[in-house]
């Protein structure tokens, strides 16, 4: 037996149906009890049936209903660890024997696998549908220590579209304005590049790298990064839907042209080029960003 095997439902039943003859229950290696079987009952039964230590635990999986890990006759005396879906608590005796046969022989035991496939399919079909997993609500960090993302977004997005704003709330379609937050405040492993912001189409959320929440990062630069990510959200809401297997080109010509219309784009682009190395060092070391030179690429700071 290999170190790790998985029995996903209907994985091993390929090939002709080989008749599976289960043993007479009067000759079972572990008494003729009745379900429901505890994990301890399963452990004792399979240890006797396979003549190898087996430890069983229950889970709630409906796809990988059996997971095994370990070696036969482990030199260190470690048992085989078997994780069973809790549907096996009510398994009939013939299914218990089939599990033991599969555990010893794997996909070679085609008859046992066929029996398991049929029983698992029938049992799962009788269960009520699983509730969708609850999405963990992310605690949004908006205020920051030096820069408030909320006030910056309020300048960039308005309901009616004031002359100073870049977007209207309705520009983001039925999804509305994306959520926005500072990212996790941990040291970065980046050495050559750094994502200052990101927009997730799945969560409809913007993350801004916390390295920008510093006194020596200009407020107008954080505003530009937010604009950049809002532009991604805007394009996602308004561009044609993706075809199956198609990938978006995030910074295509249309994106770059719209970004260039942002009033502070030249100054923000110059500051980023001049300070990106210092930002990477600050993110990886956790040390504050030093002050910039007074003049960068012709811009006064």
C-alpha positions as CSV (number, residue, x, y, z in Angstrom):
1,X,0.0,0.0,0.0
2,X,1.3,3.5,-0.9
3,X,1.6,6.3,1.6
4,X,-1.7,7.9,0.6
5,X,-4.7,6.7,-1.3
6,X,-8.1,8.3,-1.9
7,X,-11.3,6.6,-2.9
8,X,-13.4,9.2,-4.6
9,X,-16.9,7.8,-5.3
10,X,-17.0,5.9,-8.6
11,X,-13.3,6.1,-9.1
12,X,-12.4,2.4,-9.3
13,X,-15.4,0.6,-10.8
14,X,-14.1,0.6,-14.4
15,X,-13.9,-2.7,-16.2
16,X,-16.0,-5.8,-16.1
17,X,-18.1,-6.5,-13.0
18,X,-16.3,-9.2,-11.1
19,X,-18.6,-11.1,-8.7
20,X,-17.8,-10.1,-5.2
21,X,-18.4,-13.0,-2.7
22,X,-18.6,-11.7,0.9
23,X,-17.9,-14.0,3.7
24,X,-20.5,-15.6,5.9
25,X,-21.3,-13.2,8.8
26,X,-20.9,-16.1,11.2
27,X,-17.2,-16.1,10.3
28,X,-16.6,-12.4,10.6
29,X,-13.3,-11.4,12.3
30,X,-15.2,-9.0,14.5
31,X,-18.6,-9.9,16.0
32,X,-21.9,-9.7,14.3
33,X,-23.0,-6.4,15.7
34,X,-25.5,-4.0,14.1
35,X,-25.1,-0.4,12.8
36,X,-24.7,2.4,13.6
37,X,-21.0,1.7,13.7
38,X,-18.8,4.0,15.7
39,X,-15.3,4.9,14.4
40,X,-14.0,2.6,17.1
41,X,-16.1,-0.2,15.8
42,X,-14.7,0.4,12.3
43,X,-11.1,0.5,13.6
44,X,-11.5,-2.9,15.4
45,X,-13.2,-4.5,12.4
46,X,-10.7,-3.4,9.8
47,X,-7.7,-4.2,12.1
48,X,-9.0,-7.7,12.4
49,X,-10.0,-8.0,8.7
50,X,-6.7,-6.8,7.4
51,X,-4.4,-8.1,10.2
52,X,-2.9,-4.6,10.3
53,X,-3.5,-1.7,12.7
54,X,-6.2,0.6,11.3
55,X,-7.4,3.8,13.0
56,X,-10.7,5.2,11.6
57,X,-12.2,8.7,12.0
58,X,-15.4,10.1,10.6
59,X,-15.8,13.2,8.4
60,X,-18.7,14.7,6.4
61,X,-17.2,14.5,2.8
62,X,-19.5,13.5,0.0
63,X,-16.9,13.4,-2.8
64,X,-13.8,11.7,-1.3
65,X,-15.7,9.4,0.9
66,X,-12.7,7.3,1.9
67,X,-9.2,8.5,2.4
68,X,-6.4,6.3,3.5
69,X,-2.9,7.1,4.6
70,X,0.0,4.9,5.8
71,X,1.9,1.6,5.1
72,X,1.2,-2.0,5.6
73,X,3.4,-3.4,8.4
74,X,4.9,0.0,9.1
75,X,8.4,-0.5,10.7
76,X,7.6,2.2,13.2
77,X,4.4,0.5,14.2
78,X,2.2,3.4,12.9
79,X,-1.4,2.3,11.9
80,X,-3.1,3.0,8.6
81,X,-5.2,6.1,9.1
82,X,-8.6,5.8,7.4
83,X,-11.0,8.8,7.0
84,X,-14.6,7.7,6.3
85,X,-17.6,9.8,5.4
86,X,-20.1,9.5,8.2
87,X,-22.5,7.7,5.8
88,X,-20.5,4.6,6.7
89,X,-21.9,4.6,10.2
90,X,-24.9,2.8,8.8
91,X,-23.1,0.6,6.3
92,X,-24.4,-3.0,6.0
93,X,-21.9,-5.8,6.7
94,X,-21.2,-6.5,3.0
95,X,-20.1,-2.9,2.6
96,X,-17.8,-3.1,5.6
97,X,-16.2,-6.2,4.0
98,X,-15.8,-4.4,0.7
99,X,-14.0,-1.5,2.5
100,X,-11.6,-4.0,4.0
101,X,-11.0,-5.6,0.6
102,X,-10.4,-2.3,-1.1
103,X,-8.1,-1.3,1.7
104,X,-5.9,-4.3,1.1
105,X,-6.2,-4.5,-2.7
106,X,-7.2,-1.0,-4.0
107,X,-8.4,-0.8,-7.6
108,X,-7.6,-4.5,-8.2
109,X,-10.6,-5.4,-6.1
110,X,-13.0,-4.5,-8.9
111,X,-16.0,-6.4,-7.4
112,X,-15.6,-4.7,-4.1
113,X,-15.2,-1.3,-5.8
114,X,-18.4,-1.9,-7.8
115,X,-20.3,-2.8,-4.7
116,X,-19.0,0.3,-2.9
117,X,-19.8,2.5,-5.9
118,X,-23.4,1.3,-6.0
119,X,-24.0,1.6,-2.3
120,X,-22.4,5.0,-2.1
121,X,-24.4,6.3,-5.0
122,X,-27.7,5.0,-3.5
123,X,-26.9,6.3,-0.1
124,X,-25.8,9.8,-1.2
125,X,-28.9,10.2,-3.5
126,X,-31.1,9.7,-0.4
127,X,-29.4,12.4,1.6
128,X,-30.8,16.0,1.6
129,X,-28.8,18.5,-0.4
130,X,-25.9,20.1,1.4
131,X,-26.2,23.7,2.3
132,X,-23.7,25.9,0.4
133,X,-20.7,26.8,2.5
134,X,-21.1,30.0,4.4
135,X,-18.9,32.8,3.2
136,X,-16.6,34.2,5.9
137,X,-17.3,37.9,6.2
138,X,-14.1,39.8,5.9
139,X,-13.6,42.5,8.4
140,X,-12.8,45.5,6.3
141,X,-9.9,47.8,7.3
142,X,-10.8,51.1,5.7
143,X,-9.6,53.9,7.9
144,X,-5.9,53.1,8.0
145,X,-3.3,54.8,10.2
146,X,-2.4,57.6,7.8
147,X,-4.8,57.3,4.8
148,X,-8.6,56.8,5.0
149,X,-9.7,54.8,2.0
150,X,-13.3,55.7,2.6
151,X,-12.7,59.4,2.1
152,X,-10.6,58.8,-1.0
153,X,-13.3,56.6,-2.6
154,X,-15.9,59.2,-1.8
155,X,-13.8,61.6,-3.9
156,X,-13.5,59.2,-6.8
157,X,-17.1,57.9,-6.9
158,X,-20.4,59.8,-6.4
159,X,-24.0,59.0,-7.0
160,X,-24.6,61.7,-9.6
161,X,-21.1,62.1,-11.0
162,X,-19.7,65.5,-10.0
163,X,-17.1,67.1,-12.2
164,X,-14.3,66.2,-9.7
165,X,-15.3,62.5,-9.5
166,X,-14.1,59.8,-11.9
167,X,-17.0,57.3,-11.6
168,X,-20.7,57.2,-10.7
169,X,-22.0,54.4,-8.5
170,X,-24.2,53.1,-11.3
171,X,-21.0,52.6,-13.4
172,X,-20.4,49.4,-11.6
173,X,-23.6,47.8,-12.7
174,X,-25.9,45.8,-10.4
175,X,-23.0,44.8,-8.2
176,X,-22.7,48.3,-7.0
177,X,-19.5,49.9,-5.7
178,X,-16.8,47.3,-4.8
179,X,-15.8,46.8,-1.2
180,X,-12.4,48.2,-0.4
181,X,-9.9,47.5,2.4
182,X,-6.2,47.7,3.3
183,X,-4.5,44.3,2.9
184,X,-3.1,42.2,5.8
185,X,-0.4,44.0,7.6
186,X,2.4,41.4,7.4
187,X,5.9,41.5,6.0
188,X,6.1,40.8,2.3
189,X,8.3,38.2,0.6
190,X,8.5,40.2,-2.6
191,X,12.0,41.2,-3.7
192,X,11.6,42.5,-7.3
193,X,8.0,43.5,-7.7
194,X,5.0,44.5,-5.5
195,X,1.3,44.6,-6.2
196,X,0.2,47.9,-4.7
197,X,-3.5,47.1,-5.2
198,X,-5.7,44.3,-6.6
199,X,-9.4,43.9,-7.6
200,X,-11.1,40.5,-7.3
201,X,-14.0,39.9,-9.6
202,X,-15.1,36.9,-7.5
203,X,-15.4,38.8,-4.2
204,X,-16.0,42.2,-5.9
205,X,-13.4,43.7,-3.5
206,X,-10.4,45.9,-3.8
207,X,-7.3,45.4,-1.6
208,X,-4.7,48.1,-1.2
209,X,-1.2,47.1,0.0
210,X,-0.6,48.3,3.5
211,X,2.8,49.6,2.6
212,X,1.0,52.6,1.2
213,X,-0.5,53.5,4.6
214,X,2.6,55.5,5.6
215,X,3.2,59.2,6.3
216,X,5.8,59.4,3.5
217,X,3.4,58.0,0.9
218,X,1.4,61.0,-0.6
219,X,-2.3,60.9,-0.2
220,X,-2.8,61.6,-3.9
221,X,-0.7,58.6,-4.8
222,X,-3.0,56.3,-2.7
223,X,-5.9,58.0,-4.5
224,X,-4.4,57.1,-7.8
225,X,-3.9,53.4,-6.8
226,X,-7.6,53.3,-5.8
227,X,-8.6,54.8,-9.1
228,X,-6.5,52.2,-10.9
229,X,-8.3,49.3,-9.2
230,X,-11.8,51.0,-9.5
231,X,-11.1,51.1,-13.2
232,X,-10.6,47.4,-13.3
233,X,-13.9,46.9,-11.5
234,X,-15.5,49.4,-14.0
235,X,-14.2,47.4,-17.0
236,X,-15.3,44.1,-15.5
237,X,-18.9,45.5,-15.1
238,X,-19.1,47.0,-18.5
239,X,-17.0,44.9,-20.9
240,X,-18.5,42.0,-22.8
241,X,-18.7,38.8,-20.6
242,X,-15.8,36.4,-20.9
243,X,-16.2,33.3,-23.1
244,X,-15.5,29.9,-21.6
245,X,-11.8,29.5,-21.2
246,X,-11.1,33.1,-22.1
247,X,-8.8,35.3,-20.1
248,X,-9.1,39.1,-19.8
249,X,-6.2,41.3,-20.8
250,X,-6.2,43.6,-17.7
251,X,-4.1,46.4,-19.1
252,X,-5.1,46.6,-22.7
253,X,-5.0,49.7,-24.9
254,X,-8.5,50.8,-23.8
255,X,-7.5,50.5,-20.2
256,X,-4.3,52.5,-20.6
257,X,-6.1,55.2,-22.6
258,X,-8.6,55.7,-19.8
259,X,-6.0,55.6,-17.1
260,X,-4.0,58.3,-18.9
261,X,-7.0,60.6,-18.7
262,X,-6.7,60.6,-14.9
263,X,-5.6,64.1,-13.9
264,X,-2.7,63.0,-11.6
265,X,-1.5,60.1,-13.7
266,X,1.8,61.7,-14.9
267,X,2.8,62.7,-11.3
268,X,1.7,59.4,-9.8
269,X,3.4,57.4,-12.5
270,X,6.7,59.3,-11.9
271,X,6.5,58.9,-8.1
272,X,5.8,55.1,-8.5
273,X,8.8,54.6,-10.8
274,X,11.1,56.5,-8.5
275,X,9.9,54.9,-5.2
276,X,8.9,51.4,-6.1
277,X,12.3,49.9,-4.9
278,X,12.0,51.7,-1.6
279,X,8.4,50.5,-1.2
280,X,9.5,46.9,-1.8
281,X,12.2,47.3,0.8
282,X,9.8,48.8,3.3
283,X,7.2,46.0,2.7
284,X,9.8,43.2,3.2
285,X,11.6,44.8,6.2
286,X,8.6,46.4,7.9
287,X,10.6,49.6,8.3
288,X,9.0,52.9,7.5
289,X,9.5,54.5,4.1
290,X,12.0,57.3,4.0
291,X,11.3,60.7,2.5
292,X,11.5,61.2,-1.2
293,X,13.8,63.7,-2.9
294,X,12.2,67.1,-3.3
295,X,12.1,66.8,-7.1
296,X,11.5,63.6,-9.1
297,X,11.4,63.5,-12.9
298,X,10.6,67.2,-13.0
299,X,7.8,67.0,-10.4
300,X,8.0,68.9,-7.1
301,X,7.2,66.8,-4.0
